[in-house]
Every structure is written in C-alpha cells, then in structure tokens.
C-alpha cells in the first residue's frame, strides 16, 4: 500500500477505560449507556458531527498553537483519558448549541459548517469552511486539504428514498494484504486522515468510532451519484484559507 497524502501529525488519541486500547480519534460511543432521552444518549446516537469537529479542532491546535481554543485547553498533543475527551467533547457540544431531542440525524451539514465558521471567526483564524455540493470535486478537495495538513470532515449520505434503504458506504479494515468489509454506513460523519493506493484502487483512510477504517473512493463516488441528493448529503466540509 502506498500513501498518496496524509496528515503530518498524530491524530487524536484516547485510551479506552475498559480495554486500555488507544483509539484513532474520538468515539461518540463513550456516551453509551446513558439514560433514555438524556443529552448523553443523544450524543451517543447522533453525536458524530460533534466528534468530527472536536477531533479536527484538537488536530489543528496540536499542529499550530495559534489554533488552540479554550474548549480543548490541556488536551493537546497527548493521549487523553475517556473522561478528558468527554470533557473536551462537551465543551464543543455546548459551543455548537447541543443536539435537538427531536429527530435522529444529529448536526445537519448547514449547522456543521456554521459551527466551524463561528469558531474560526471567534478565534480570528484565517480559515473558513463551506459544504460541497459537487461530487466531482470531492477527491481533489480532499487532496488539497490533506496537502495543507487539514483533516477532512466527510459525510456518508443520509438515504432519503425508500428504494435506496439499506444502501450505505462500505467501511473496510485492513487484514494483511486484504480489505475486509466491516460495516455499511449512512448518515454519518467521519474524518479523512489520509489517501492511499492499493492494487490500482484509491482508498480514503478515515477515523470513525475511534477506529481506523478505509473507504473505496470509487464505491463512495458511485453511492453519492446514484442516491437521491447524494452529492449534497454525502459531501465534505471544504476548509480554505481566507484571502
């Protein structure tokens, strides 16, 4: 497997309380087992967008201190405990305005974009983000952002039409020389940390649920092209520098 591009620094790491395993990024599952209809239950079920934002903010701060924010103070460039990560997550959750108790879809892409840009304005970062609408530009934009050492928030599309139900983006794990299907996922944010090539196929390396997975680029692009509103509901937050 050859790496085409990837992040330069260490992505967020959290030591799981039960197993001692060190994760690849945050996991909304840290809030599993919360009381029904509680805010923590919503974080577990709908909190992937907050996880993605929290992880991206941590990474940017770790690479450049000028991107540090008060919400992740004390959490930068080290392995966190679950409780430390949850505290950081909760501060970003509050900044984002929480998650609605109605519905099961978490942050919309409009709110995700808004939260990132509100943080950028508050901190006077020379960055702004906008949600993509064109499927044909996703790959080049991923290469551009990773080449600038900025993690990419990517969304697996929400499946709207009944005839498409059951479809989703396939997440793979790497077993030796083989990619093994781990899950089929929809309506879920992940963070792209690298792009790799294996046997002539391009894979996006992602962080989701505290694990490293891979998405086949061609499969993902086929999914968003063939699902209703797929290139809007399945797209990315394109972060650029202000001129």
N, C-alpha and C positions, 0 to 999 in steps of 0.2 A: 504494500500500500504506500503510495507516495502522497505527501502533503502538498497541496497546491498553495494554500494560505491558511493562517490560523492566528489566534491571539498570541501575543508575545509573552504575557504574564500568566500567573497562576489564577485560574478561575476560582470562584467562591468555594470554600471547603467547610463542611460542618461534620463534627463527629457525632454519629448516632448514639443516643443514650443507651439503647438496649444491646447493640452489637459491637459498638466501638468502630464500626466502619466509617471511613471518611468519604463523604459524598463528593459528587461532581455537581456543585450548585445546590441551591435551596430546594426544599420539598414542602409543598403545601400539606403533605401528609403528616407533618409534625403536629398538626392540629387535629388529627384523627381521634375519635373517641369523645369529642366534645358533646355537651348536652344538645338535644334536639332544639332546633330553631334559635340556637345561640350564634353570636358573631363568629366564634371559633369554628362552629360547624360550617358556616358559610365560607370561611377561609379554606377549610379542607376541601369542600366540594367545588368552590368557584374561584379559588384564590390564585390560579396560575398566572394571571396577569400581574398581580402584585408581586408574586415570586420573581417573575422575569424582571420587573422594574427594580426590585430590591437588589437582585444579583448584578444587574447592569450598573447601578449606582455604586455598588461595592467595587466592581472591577475598575470602573473609571477612576475612583478615588485611590485605589491601590496603585494604579499606573501613574497618576499625576495628582499630587496633593491639592492642587487648585480645584479639583472636582470633589473633594471631601465635603460632606454635608453633616449638619448636626445630628440627623437621624441615624447615621452609621458611625458616629464618633466612637472610637475604641474597638471597632470591628474590622479594621482594615488590615490586609496582608497577614492574616494569621488564621489558623484553624479555629473555628468557633464551636462552642457547645450548642446543642439544640436550643437551650434557653436563651443564649446570647443571640442566636439567629432569630428566634421568635420575637425577641425584644426589638431587634432591628426591623423585622418584617412589620411588626405592629406600628412602629413609628411611620413607616412608609404607608401602611394601610390608613392611618389617621390622616396623613398628608393628602392621600388620594380621595378622602371622603368616604371610605368604607365601601361595603358592598350591599346592595339592596336585598332585603329579606324576600322580595318578590322576584320570581324567576330563578333560573338555574344557570345562567350563562356568564356570570361574573362581569368583568370590565368589558365594555364594548371597545372596538378599536378607536372610536372617537374619544372616549374617556382616556384610554391608554395614551394616545397622542397628546391629549390635553394635560395629563399629569406630568409627562416628561417635559413638555414645554413650559409648564408652570414652574417646575423645579429649575429648569435652565434659566428662566427669567429671574427667579428669586436669587439664584446664585451668580447671576451675570456670566453664565457660561457662554462661550462663542459657538453654541450649538443650537440647532432646532431640529425637530423631527416631524415628518409628515407620513401619513399612512399611504402606502402604494395602492394603486388601482389597476395597474397593468401587469399581467402575469409575465409578459415577455421581458420585463426589466428586472425581475427579482434576482436572478442569478448574478447579473453584472453588479447590481447594487450590493449584494452580499459580499462579492469580491472586493468592491470598493471600500465598504465599511471595515471588513476584517483587515484589509491592507492598511487602514488607518488605525488599527488596533481598537476598534469599537465593536462590542458584541452586538448581535443582531436579534431583535425580538421578532419571531416568525409565528404566524398563526396557522394551525390546522383548521380548515374551513368548517364552519357550522353547516350541517346538512339540512337544507330547507325542504326540498321536495320529498314526498313520501317515497317515490320510486328510487330515490338515492339513499334511503335509510339503510344503515349497515355498512356504508362505504366510509372510508377514512384513510388517512395517511399511514403507511406501514412503518413502524419503528423496528429497526434491526439492532441486534447486538452482534459483536464480533466474536466468533468461536474459531480459534485457529485461523485458517485461511478462508473461512466461510462466514457469510452474513446470515444470521438466523432470525426469523420473524419473532418479535417479542410482543407486539400489540398492533392493533388498528385503531387509530385515534382521530377524533374530530372535535371541533370547538375547544381547542386547547392551545395555549401559548407555550412556546419553547424558546430557548436562546441558542442561536447558532454560534459555535466557538471555532469551527474550522471547516475546510473543504478538502476532500481527499479524492484520489482516483485509485480504483482497483479494477483490473481486468477490463479497462476501457469504459468503465462506468464511473459517474461522479456521485459522491455521497456527501451530504451535509452532516457534519458532526454536531450533535446537539446535546444540551443539558435539559433534562426533564425529570421531575420527581427525585432529584438528587442523584440521577444516574446518567451515564453517557450512552447515547443511542446514535443511530445513523439513519438518515432518510435518503432514499434513492432520488436524486434530482429529477430524473425523467418521470418516475412514478408520481412524484409530487406535482409536477407541472401538468401531467395528464389529468390528475384529480381535479385541480383547480380549474382547468379548461372545460371539463365535462360536467361539473356540478353547477347548479344554478347560483349565480352571484359568487362563484368560486374564486375569481380573481380579485374580488373585493374582500370577501370574508376570509379568504386564505391568502394573506399577503404579509407585508413586513413593515415595521417602523423604520423608515429611511432617515437616518440621522446625518445631517450635514453641518459643516461649519458656516456660520454667518459671514457674509462678505463685509 
